[in-house]
Amino acid sequence: MSLSSLQSGRSIHVRLNPKLSRPCGAVTNRLLGVVLCLTAFTACIGPIKPVPTQQSQEAPPPSAETADAKQPAEPAPSETSQPSVVPPVPLPIPSQADAPIPTEGDVPVLEAKAVHVTAQRESYKVDQATTATKTDTPIMETPFSIQVVPQQVVRDQQAVRLDTALNNVSGVYANLSLSLFESFNIRGFETFEYYREGARIQAALTQAGRREMANLERIEVLKGPASILYGRIHPGGMINLVTKKPQADPYYSIQQQVGSYDFYRTALDATSKLNESGSLLYRFNMSYENSGSFREFVQNDRAFFAPVVQWKLSDRTQITFDAEYGKGKVRPDFGTVTVGDRPAQLPVERNLGESSANAKYESILAGFNWSHEFNQDWKLQHRFNVQSSSEDDDVVVPLGLQADNQTLDRFFAGFRDNKTKTYTTSLDLTGHFDTWGAKHTLLLGGDYYHFRNTGTLIDNFAFPSIDIFNPVHGGEPVRDPADDLPFDTREKWFGLYLQDQIELPHHVHILAGMRYDNAEITSESTFQGVQTSQVSRQQKVLPRVGLLWQPIKALAFYGNYVEGFGVPNLFSLAVGGAPLKGQTSQQWEAGIKTELFDGRWNATLAWFDLTKQNIPTGHPDPALAALGFSVLTGEARNKGVELDVAGEPLPGLNLIANYAYTDSTITQSNDGTQGHRFPNVPKHAGSVWMTYAFQDETLSGWKVGGGVVARGKREINVENDAQMPGYTIVNLMTSYTMKVGRSKVTAQLNVDNILGQEYFPSSAGFGQARIDVGAPRFFMGSIRMEF
């Protein structure tokens, strides 16, 4: 394998637990029985009386009480909520009027009460997001497409993987990840990174496992190039993870999940104040997962810890320290292969790798952020993060089928001492002022990013092939020292940006901004005694302009033009050996935003035309192309329409849905792919998910829900010589919530792909031998206690 393939994020992808997958045959039936019994038990152990729940600060309190005023309010876990203080009393104390006179031999009875779930408390609608502007701007006043997956959706779907949660956003599709990293297509262009609180995480290079969801409050997705505020980034958009923040009022939660194929996961969430005044707050999240798979050999074992401490020095100044630690072992899975132009008809459990494949990883992230408000108009914010990761793996990689369409060639590869170190810092000054009737929100900032990746790439191409229809496993991972490739890659940039949001009369909003970037990336590698070095240094100035008109509160029209600064093309060389310039992009977008049903529902309809240039393709001279020289004539364009809706159209009924039409075309290329579609990009795709929390007192505490995820036909590679068929999967859920003393207990059951649809969700994007296999029917039961 070459270092260039490593840079693309597609080289080594594995982690392995030494233990083999455990038998999973009867887990589904045992799980269903246990969850149903627990649900029935909780429904019957005491009288049903509705009690109120504490509302999030994002929503006003209910106009009418639904329970006795003496009943204490229930704490809410969300970042934006302010739950009431719950005294640490394990059991409720009855009033003197209601308490019976105890007699000898009396047995205490624990009364269980169903929770009356108010609609606004669990609404899927989110009003504000910071990713698009780095300011507190309502989504209805933001002239860009910004979509949010709130925590309540994650809970209702029991989404323990990032790709599951992002099924709720239009135009976002997961790529093959091998349980080592996150990779997505956004508006037709792939990205191998995500952002945490605005800080870049290069998941494909750190290879520190799938992103843990335990400490996430919500997921924000900004569509289109985001370079102006975040530097070098792929043009389709960015995924930003917003973490849970400490709360002054005590909240504690523990959840146990049990699922099909030996899935076990435990999660803990705790937050409160550390001193009497409440100036010191903390939050602590942790999770542990041990899971098998419907696929042979696949195993996942990981632990995650995320402490946060916040110090409020004054009403205007705060500093927050946070950290994340993850450690795990995984067994990777490269999926299946094609026979002809479709995935091979093989048993869904068949793994064409080896049980000897393994990977282990460890990752630590630590940082702080502080802010100071000079007055009600001006605020200074600073954030710093450092991340360190290490991993080692052995993996058996499929190459392709031989002419008999039966024998699969494979090779052994891996990383040794694959280590990364990342430093990220940003400083933002935000101010509000008026000029001649116009209201300004000014953002002036800068950021610095430094990333280093070192390690040794190993391989051995003398590895046995396998018969895909009658596999005989047993190939041993033997390293060929002659092929060792030590590497050292460093990337750094600094940027300065200026943005002005102007509110004019008649509800007209203008956003204008620009950014200066100075970026450098270097790479050194040694192969068979020959040392190779590459350096790319570039500067770029980027504009961004947006316009929004909101004639009435419930309706807004918007448009924008954005430019992006993308992949540096470090390993693509021009004639003479000079590095090529980095990729660039431009987007035109127009759309409509609405808030219906008295603001309980929002929707965004967007049209976009997004073009990426400077894609390296082989030199038009075949002799020079054979020597590895390229030219920057490659161009691709994705344009289409996206619709996202979310909210509560009726009391207790929550809905989140999306649809995307994407016309994907390679418009310029020298390799014969001009006019082809990009891989993993369906022309039509969408999803619908809804839940209903019963409002009737006799059924209070019960919730039911379900939805569908649909994808059209997708190309497996840029050659467009094989396709993954379209599919539709159906998911269902039900839950019951009750009060037990001062605690709230929720029993929940989710069934994903209840119809048992066979499908192929994604491919590696090249070749015909790395196609992901979708999970069959999967049961997930859980018990959550909150107090």
Sequence and secondary structure as in RCSB ss.txt:
>XXXX:A:sequence
MSLSSLQSGRSIHVRLNPKLSRPCGAVTNRLLGVVLCLTAFTACIGPIKPVPTQQSQEAPPPSAETADAKQPAEP
APSETSQPSVVPPVPLPIPSQADAPIPTEGDVPVLEAKAVHVTAQRESYKVDQATTATKTDTPIMETPFSIQVVP
QQVVRDQQAVRLDTALNNVSGVYANLSLSLFESFNIRGFETFEYYREGARIQAALTQAGRREMANLERIEVLKGP
ASILYGRIHPGGMINLVTKKPQADPYYSIQQQVGSYDFYRTALDATSKLNESGSLLYRFNMSYENSGSFREFVQN
DRAFFAPVVQWKLSDRTQITFDAEYGKGKVRPDFGTVTVGDRPAQLPVERNLGESSANAKYESILAGFNWSHEFN
QDWKLQHRFNVQSSSEDDDVVVPLGLQADNQTLDRFFAGFRDNKTKTYTTSLDLTGHFDTWGAKHTLLLGGDYYH
FRNTGTLIDNFAFPSIDIFNPVHGGEPVRDPADDLPFDTREKWFGLYLQDQIELPHHVHILAGMRYDNAEITSES
TFQGVQTSQVSRQQKVLPRVGLLWQPIKALAFYGNYVEGFGVPNLFSLAVGGAPLKGQTSQQWEAGIKTELFDGR
WNATLAWFDLTKQNIPTGHPDPALAALGFSVLTGEARNKGVELDVAGEPLPGLNLIANYAYTDSTITQSNDGTQG
HRFPNVPKHAGSVWMTYAFQDETLSGWKVGGGVVARGKREINVENDAQMPGYTIVNLMTSYTMKVGRSKVTAQLN
VDNILGQEYFPSSAGFGQARIDVGAPRFFMGSIRMEF
>XXXX:A:secstr
  HHHHHTT S      SS     TTHHHHHHHHHHHHHHHHHHSS         BTTS   SS  S TTS    
  STTB      S SS    TTT     TT      EEE    TGGG     B STTTSS  BGGG SS EEEEE
HHHHHHHT  SHHHHGGGSTTEEE   TTT   EEETTEEES EEETTEEE HHHH   S   TTEEEEEEEES 
 HHHH S  TTEEEEEEE    SS EEEEEEEEETTTEEEEEEEEEEESSTTS EEEEEEEEEEEE  SSTT  E
EEEEEEEEEEEE SSSEEEEEEEEEEEEEE     B EETTEE    TT  SS TT EEEEEEEEEEEEEEEESS
SSEEEEEEEEEEEEEEEEEEEEEEEE TTSSEEEEEEEEEEEEEEEEEEEEEEEEEEEEETTEEEEEEEEEEEEE
EEEEEEEEEES    EESSS          GGG EEEEEEEEEEEEEEEEEEEEGGGEEEEEEEEEEEEEEEEEE
EETTEEEEEEEEEEEEEEEEEEEEEEETTEEEEEEEEEEE    TT B TTS B    EEEEEEEEEEEEETTTT
EEEEEEEEEEEEEEEEEE SSHHHHHTTBEEEEEEEEEEEEEEEEEEEEETTEEEEEEEEEEEEEEEE SSS TT
   TT  SEEEEEEEEEE  SGGGTTEEEEEEEEEE  EESBTT   EE  EEEEEEEEEEEEEETTEEEEEEEE
EESTT       B BSSSS B     SEEEEEEEEE 
